[in-house]
Amino acid sequence: MTPKIPCVHCGQDWLQKYQLKGTREIFWACPECESLWLEDQDTSEETDLYISEFLESKGIGWDHAEKAM
């Protein structure tokens, strides 16, 4: 089971672990504020990434992401 990690950006929700379909690239995201941390980033530190920008930069949408275990 994945431990609960609070969002340090907004403090309003827990981070969820996702992966991109196909590449299996892992990232953490806050459902409340859409902040995003790549797998190698420290989730206890602020981030400048956002889900929509991350997916758009790859030319894909949410249909290419799924919750990871």
Stockholm file with secondary structure:
# STOCKHOLM 1.0

chainA/1-69         MTPKIPCVHCGQDWLQKYQLKGTREIFWACPECESLWLEDQDTSEETDLYISEFLESKGIGWDHAEKAM
#=GR chainA/1-69 SS CCCCCBCTTTSSSBCEEEEETTTCCEEEECTTTCEEEETTSCTTSCCCEEHHHHHHHTTCCGGGEEECC
#=GC SS_cons        CCCCCBCTTTSSSBCEEEEETTTCCEEEECTTTCEEEETTSCTTSCCCEEHHHHHHHTTCCGGGEEECC
//
